[in-house]
Amino acid sequence: MCLRKSSGYRPPDLINAKIYTGPIPAERGGELAMGGGRSETSALSETAGGRGMTTTQNSQRPNACCFCWCCCCSCSWNEEERRRRRKRISQDTKMETRQNCESCPRPSAEEIRLWSQSFDKLMRNPAGRNVFREFLRTEYSEENMLFWLACEDLKQEINKSAIEEKALSIYEDYISILSPKEVSLDARVREVINKKMQNPTTQSFEDAQLQIYTLMHRDSYPRFLSSSIYRSLLHGGSRTSSES
């Protein structure tokens, strides 16, 4: 049958069709919400050649800082992790370091008072070094004193094989970047140590020892004098001397 073209022609199945204006079923609504159907926004995006994402999609992109360890959050994370590691190492070695404290008589009230006059007087006194070590332990920096004492012990050695053995032990314990007890040294001093370790002597760590001594003097010593550890000893010693 031949059909004539007419501006009012409609297919037979749509002649009696009605447009549905009721609510969209939940299943269909979820499909549309999840992108199951084509919307004007997606159609426009496809028309533009698929370049870019819609505003809704851009707003759902994850924050790159949460996934990239090279960004700003890594700095704070690494610093916090380093602090936790130093605290854990200090706690693990607490009993060991206490057992290795220098044996010395109980300090007198006069000796305790002299520790506040200069850092040199504190470090020359065995009891003063023990008390200062106890304070450094509370700040998780006891490795500074341990390194300084190890260097002093190395200077007393005269046997060549023993010198090499002790020098290597000091390097592995306090200089190596892999050690949890690594002390803070600048690049110049580290370079000097690396050269001297080719032929270790009793003076191999002289520059490093001076740098750590200066660090303790300028940084830790003022806080030690105002700490409860020193003040309790100072007041206790004064009370004992007045009673006697």
CYANA upper distance limits for C-alpha pairs under 8 A (distance plus 0.5 A):
  5 LYS  CA      9 TYR  CA      7.83
 10 ARG  CA     14 LEU  CA      7.20
 10 ARG  CA     15 ILE  CA      6.96
 11 PRO  CA     15 ILE  CA      7.14
 13 ASP  CA     17 ALA  CA      7.58
 24 ILE  CA     28 ARG  CA      6.98
 24 ILE  CA     29 GLY  CA      6.58
 25 PRO  CA     29 GLY  CA      6.59
 26 ALA  CA     30 GLY  CA      6.58
 27 GLU  CA     31 GLU  CA      6.78
 28 ARG  CA     32 LEU  CA      6.75
 29 GLY  CA     33 ALA  CA      6.62
 30 GLY  CA     34 MET  CA      6.57
 31 GLU  CA     35 GLY  CA      6.78
 31 GLU  CA     36 GLY  CA      5.22
 31 GLU  CA     37 GLY  CA      7.38
 32 LEU  CA     36 GLY  CA      5.49
 32 LEU  CA     37 GLY  CA      5.64
 32 LEU  CA     38 ARG  CA      8.41
 38 ARG  CA     42 SER  CA      6.69
 38 ARG  CA     43 ALA  CA      7.09
 39 SER  CA     43 ALA  CA      6.59
 40 GLU  CA     44 LEU  CA      6.54
 41 THR  CA     45 SER  CA      6.74
 41 THR  CA     54 THR  CA      7.82
 42 SER  CA     46 GLU  CA      6.68
 42 SER  CA     54 THR  CA      8.20
 43 ALA  CA     47 THR  CA      6.62
 44 LEU  CA     48 ALA  CA      6.80
 45 SER  CA     49 GLY  CA      7.35
 45 SER  CA     50 GLY  CA      6.02
 45 SER  CA     51 ARG  CA      7.50
 45 SER  CA     52 GLY  CA      8.20
 45 SER  CA     53 MET  CA      7.97
 45 SER  CA     54 THR  CA      7.83
 46 GLU  CA     50 GLY  CA      5.30
 46 GLU  CA     51 ARG  CA      8.40
 53 MET  CA     57 GLN  CA      6.47
 53 MET  CA     58 ASN  CA      6.73
 54 THR  CA     58 ASN  CA      6.75
 55 THR  CA     59 SER  CA      6.76
 56 THR  CA     60 GLN  CA      7.15
 57 GLN  CA     61 ARG  CA      7.23
 62 PRO  CA     66 CYS  CA      8.37
 63 ASN  CA     67 PHE  CA      8.06
 64 ALA  CA     68 CYS  CA      6.56
 65 CYS  CA     69 TRP  CA      8.10
 65 CYS  CA     71 CYS  CA      6.43
 65 CYS  CA     72 CYS  CA      7.61
 65 CYS  CA     73 CYS  CA      7.18
 66 CYS  CA     73 CYS  CA      8.10
 69 TRP  CA     73 CYS  CA      7.66
 69 TRP  CA     74 SER  CA      5.68
 70 CYS  CA     74 SER  CA      6.71
 71 CYS  CA     75 CYS  CA      8.20
 72 CYS  CA     76 SER  CA      8.00
 73 CYS  CA     77 TRP  CA      6.72
 74 SER  CA     78 ASN  CA      6.38
 75 CYS  CA     79 GLU  CA      6.70
 76 SER  CA     80 GLU  CA      6.60
 77 TRP  CA     81 GLU  CA      6.54
 78 ASN  CA     82 ARG  CA      6.53
 79 GLU  CA     83 ARG  CA      6.76
 80 GLU  CA     84 ARG  CA      6.74
 81 GLU  CA     85 ARG  CA      6.60
 82 ARG  CA     86 ARG  CA      6.73
 83 ARG  CA     87 LYS  CA      6.71
 84 ARG  CA     88 ARG  CA      6.60
 85 ARG  CA     89 ILE  CA      6.66
 85 ARG  CA    180 PRO  CA      8.15
 86 ARG  CA     90 SER  CA      6.58
 86 ARG  CA    140 TYR  CA      6.90
 86 ARG  CA    180 PRO  CA      7.38
 86 ARG  CA    181 LYS  CA      8.28
 87 LYS  CA     91 GLN  CA      6.71
 87 LYS  CA    140 TYR  CA      6.53
 88 ARG  CA     92 ASP  CA      6.65
 89 ILE  CA     93 THR  CA      6.70
 89 ILE  CA    180 PRO  CA      7.53
 89 ILE  CA    181 LYS  CA      8.48
 90 SER  CA     94 LYS  CA      6.38
 90 SER  CA    137 ARG  CA      7.53
 90 SER  CA    140 TYR  CA      6.58
 90 SER  CA    142 GLU  CA      8.39
 93 THR  CA     97 THR  CA      6.60
 94 LYS  CA     98 ARG  CA      6.83
 95 MET  CA     99 GLN  CA      6.80
 96 GLU  CA    100 ASN  CA      6.91
 97 THR  CA    101 CYS  CA      6.89
101 CYS  CA    130 ASN  CA      6.75
102 GLU  CA    126 PRO  CA      7.03
102 GLU  CA    127 ALA  CA      8.16
102 GLU  CA    130 ASN  CA      7.22
103 SER  CA    126 PRO  CA      8.21
104 CYS  CA    126 PRO  CA      6.76
104 CYS  CA    127 ALA  CA      6.54
105 PRO  CA    127 ALA  CA      7.78
106 ARG  CA    127 ALA  CA      7.57
107 PRO  CA    111 GLU  CA      6.47
107 PRO  CA    112 ILE  CA      7.03
107 PRO  CA    127 ALA  CA      6.70
107 PRO  CA    128 GLY  CA      8.46
108 SER  CA    112 ILE  CA      6.86
108 SER  CA    237 GLY  CA      7.36
109 ALA  CA    113 ARG  CA      6.74
109 ALA  CA    234 LEU  CA      7.52
109 ALA  CA    237 GLY  CA      4.91
109 ALA  CA    238 SER  CA      6.42
109 ALA  CA    240 THR  CA      8.23
109 ALA  CA    241 SER  CA      7.12
110 GLU  CA    114 LEU  CA      6.75
111 GLU  CA    115 TRP  CA      7.08
112 ILE  CA    116 SER  CA      8.09
112 ILE  CA    128 GLY  CA      8.00
112 ILE  CA    233 LEU  CA      7.75
112 ILE  CA    234 LEU  CA      6.67
112 ILE  CA    237 GLY  CA      7.92
113 ARG  CA    117 GLN  CA      8.01
113 ARG  CA    234 LEU  CA      7.08
114 LEU  CA    118 SER  CA      7.89
114 LEU  CA    121 LYS  CA      7.29
114 LEU  CA    122 LEU  CA      7.98
115 TRP  CA    119 PHE  CA      7.28
115 TRP  CA    121 LYS  CA      6.22
115 TRP  CA    122 LEU  CA      5.08
115 TRP  CA    128 GLY  CA      7.51
116 SER  CA    122 LEU  CA      8.08
116 SER  CA    225 LEU  CA      7.02
117 GLN  CA    121 LYS  CA      7.83
118 SER  CA    122 LEU  CA      7.20
119 PHE  CA    123 MET  CA      6.72
119 PHE  CA    217 HIS  CA      6.79
119 PHE  CA    221 TYR  CA      7.49
120 ASP  CA    124 ARG  CA      6.58
121 LYS  CA    125 ASN  CA      6.97
122 LEU  CA    128 GLY  CA      5.58
122 LEU  CA    129 ARG  CA      7.00
123 MET  CA    128 GLY  CA      6.85
123 MET  CA    129 ARG  CA      6.00
124 ARG  CA    128 GLY  CA      8.13
124 ARG  CA    129 ARG  CA      8.12
125 ASN  CA    129 ARG  CA      6.74
126 PRO  CA    130 ASN  CA      6.85
127 ALA  CA    131 VAL  CA      6.82
128 GLY  CA    132 PHE  CA      6.56
129 ARG  CA    133 ARG  CA      6.50
130 ASN  CA    134 GLU  CA      6.85
131 VAL  CA    135 PHE  CA      6.96
131 VAL  CA    229 ILE  CA      8.35
131 VAL  CA    230 TYR  CA      8.25
132 PHE  CA    136 LEU  CA      6.71
132 PHE  CA    224 PHE  CA      7.70
133 ARG  CA    137 ARG  CA      6.62
133 ARG  CA    142 GLU  CA      6.52
133 ARG  CA    145 MET  CA      7.00
134 GLU  CA    138 THR  CA      7.28
134 GLU  CA    142 GLU  CA      8.35
135 PHE  CA    139 GLU  CA      7.37
135 PHE  CA    224 PHE  CA      7.12
135 PHE  CA    227 SER  CA      8.49
135 PHE  CA    229 ILE  CA      7.36
136 LEU  CA    140 TYR  CA      6.67
136 LEU  CA    141 SER  CA      5.73
136 LEU  CA    142 GLU  CA      5.31
136 LEU  CA    145 MET  CA      8.46
136 LEU  CA    220 SER  CA      8.01
137 ARG  CA    141 SER  CA      6.45
137 ARG  CA    142 GLU  CA      5.41
142 GLU  CA    146 LEU  CA      6.88
143 GLU  CA    147 PHE  CA      6.38
143 GLU  CA    174 TYR  CA      7.94
143 GLU  CA    181 LYS  CA      6.26
143 GLU  CA    182 GLU  CA      7.90
143 GLU  CA    183 VAL  CA      7.17
144 ASN  CA    148 TRP  CA      6.80
144 ASN  CA    183 VAL  CA      6.76
144 ASN  CA    212 ILE  CA      6.83
144 ASN  CA    213 TYR  CA      8.45
144 ASN  CA    216 MET  CA      7.95
145 MET  CA    149 LEU  CA      6.62
146 LEU  CA    150 ALA  CA      6.61
147 PHE  CA    151 CYS  CA      6.76
147 PHE  CA    170 ILE  CA      7.82
147 PHE  CA    174 TYR  CA      6.98
147 PHE  CA    183 VAL  CA      8.32
147 PHE  CA    209 GLN  CA      8.02
148 TRP  CA    152 GLU  CA      6.87
148 TRP  CA    209 GLN  CA      6.27
148 TRP  CA    212 ILE  CA      7.76
148 TRP  CA    213 TYR  CA      7.68
149 LEU  CA    153 ASP  CA      6.70
150 ALA  CA    154 LEU  CA      6.69
150 ALA  CA    170 ILE  CA      7.46
151 CYS  CA    155 LYS  CA      6.86
151 CYS  CA    170 ILE  CA      8.32
151 CYS  CA    205 PHE  CA      7.30
151 CYS  CA    206 GLU  CA      8.28
151 CYS  CA    209 GLN  CA      7.36
152 GLU  CA    156 GLN  CA      7.36
153 ASP  CA    157 GLU  CA      7.44
154 LEU  CA    163 ILE  CA      7.16
154 LEU  CA    166 LYS  CA      7.14
154 LEU  CA    167 ALA  CA      7.79
154 LEU  CA    202 THR  CA      6.10
155 LYS  CA    202 THR  CA      5.33
155 LYS  CA    203 GLN  CA      7.38
156 GLN  CA    202 THR  CA      8.26
157 GLU  CA    162 ALA  CA      7.65
157 GLU  CA    163 ILE  CA      6.71
157 GLU  CA    202 THR  CA      7.64
158 ILE  CA    162 ALA  CA      8.23
158 ILE  CA    163 ILE  CA      7.59
159 ASN  CA    163 ILE  CA      6.59
160 LYS  CA    164 GLU  CA      6.84
161 SER  CA    165 GLU  CA      6.71
162 ALA  CA    166 LYS  CA      6.53
163 ILE  CA    167 ALA  CA      6.44
163 ILE  CA    200 PRO  CA      7.57
163 ILE  CA    201 THR  CA      6.92
163 ILE  CA    202 THR  CA      7.08
164 GLU  CA    168 LEU  CA      6.63
164 GLU  CA    200 PRO  CA      6.17
164 GLU  CA    201 THR  CA      7.68
165 GLU  CA    169 SER  CA      6.75
166 LYS  CA    170 ILE  CA      6.64
167 ALA  CA    171 TYR  CA      6.68
167 ALA  CA    197 MET  CA      8.23
167 ALA  CA    200 PRO  CA      6.93
167 ALA  CA    201 THR  CA      8.13
167 ALA  CA    202 THR  CA      8.35
167 ALA  CA    204 SER  CA      8.09
168 LEU  CA    172 GLU  CA      6.68
168 LEU  CA    197 MET  CA      8.38
169 SER  CA    173 ASP  CA      6.54
170 ILE  CA    174 TYR  CA      6.31
170 ILE  CA    175 ILE  CA      7.60
171 TYR  CA    175 ILE  CA      5.23
171 TYR  CA    176 SER  CA      6.51
172 GLU  CA    176 SER  CA      5.73
172 GLU  CA    179 SER  CA      7.18
173 ASP  CA    179 SER  CA      6.33
173 ASP  CA    180 PRO  CA      8.42
173 ASP  CA    181 LYS  CA      6.69
173 ASP  CA    182 GLU  CA      7.19
174 TYR  CA    179 SER  CA      7.06
174 TYR  CA    181 LYS  CA      5.98
174 TYR  CA    182 GLU  CA      4.74
174 TYR  CA    183 VAL  CA      6.04
175 ILE  CA    179 SER  CA      7.94
175 ILE  CA    182 GLU  CA      5.91
175 ILE  CA    183 VAL  CA      6.87
175 ILE  CA    190 ARG  CA      8.31
176 SER  CA    182 GLU  CA      6.79
177 ILE  CA    182 GLU  CA      6.71
178 LEU  CA    182 GLU  CA      8.10
183 VAL  CA    212 ILE  CA      8.30
184 SER  CA    212 ILE  CA      8.10
185 LEU  CA    189 VAL  CA      6.98
185 LEU  CA    190 ARG  CA      7.16
185 LEU  CA    208 ALA  CA      7.35
185 LEU  CA    211 GLN  CA      7.78
185 LEU  CA    212 ILE  CA      8.18
186 ASP  CA    190 ARG  CA      6.94
187 ALA  CA    191 GLU  CA      6.67
188 ARG  CA    192 VAL  CA      6.90
189 VAL  CA    193 ILE  CA      6.76
189 VAL  CA    207 ASP  CA      6.95
189 VAL  CA    208 ALA  CA      6.65
190 ARG  CA    194 ASN  CA      6.69
190 ARG  CA    208 ALA  CA      8.35
191 GLU  CA    195 LYS  CA      6.92
192 VAL  CA    196 LYS  CA      6.77
193 ILE  CA    197 MET  CA      6.53
193 ILE  CA    204 SER  CA      6.78
193 ILE  CA    205 PHE  CA      6.88
193 ILE  CA    208 ALA  CA      8.42
194 ASN  CA    198 GLN  CA      7.64
196 LYS  CA    200 PRO  CA      6.27
196 LYS  CA    201 THR  CA      8.21
196 LYS  CA    204 SER  CA      6.11
197 MET  CA    204 SER  CA      7.37
200 PRO  CA    204 SER  CA      6.39
205 PHE  CA    209 GLN  CA      6.44
206 GLU  CA    210 LEU  CA      6.82
207 ASP  CA    211 GLN  CA      6.78
208 ALA  CA    212 ILE  CA      6.75
209 GLN  CA    213 TYR  CA      6.55
210 LEU  CA    214 THR  CA      6.63
211 GLN  CA    215 LEU  CA      6.69
212 ILE  CA    216 MET  CA      6.71
213 TYR  CA    217 HIS  CA      6.66
214 THR  CA    218 ARG  CA      6.61
215 LEU  CA    219 ASP  CA      6.17
215 LEU  CA    220 SER  CA      7.90
216 MET  CA    220 SER  CA      5.40
216 MET  CA    221 TYR  CA      6.52
217 HIS  CA    221 TYR  CA      5.62
217 HIS  CA    222 PRO  CA      8.12
218 ARG  CA    222 PRO  CA      7.56
219 ASP  CA    223 ARG  CA      7.97
220 SER  CA    224 PHE  CA      6.65
221 TYR  CA    225 LEU  CA      6.93
222 PRO  CA    226 SER  CA      7.34
223 ARG  CA    227 SER  CA      6.54
224 PHE  CA    229 ILE  CA      8.18
224 PHE  CA    230 TYR  CA      7.12
225 LEU  CA    230 TYR  CA      6.55
225 LEU  CA    231 ARG  CA      7.77
226 SER  CA    230 TYR  CA      7.60
226 SER  CA    231 ARG  CA      7.32
227 SER  CA    231 ARG  CA      6.76
228 SER  CA    232 SER  CA      6.31
229 ILE  CA    233 LEU  CA      7.09
230 TYR  CA    234 LEU  CA      6.59
231 ARG  CA    235 HIS  CA      6.56
232 SER  CA    236 GLY  CA      6.37
233 LEU  CA    237 GLY  CA      6.37
234 LEU  CA    238 SER  CA      6.69
235 HIS  CA    239 ARG  CA      6.64
236 GLY  CA    240 THR  CA      6.71
237 GLY  CA    241 SER  CA      6.71
238 SER  CA    242 SER  CA      6.72
239 ARG  CA    243 GLU  CA      6.75
240 THR  CA    244 SER  CA      6.82
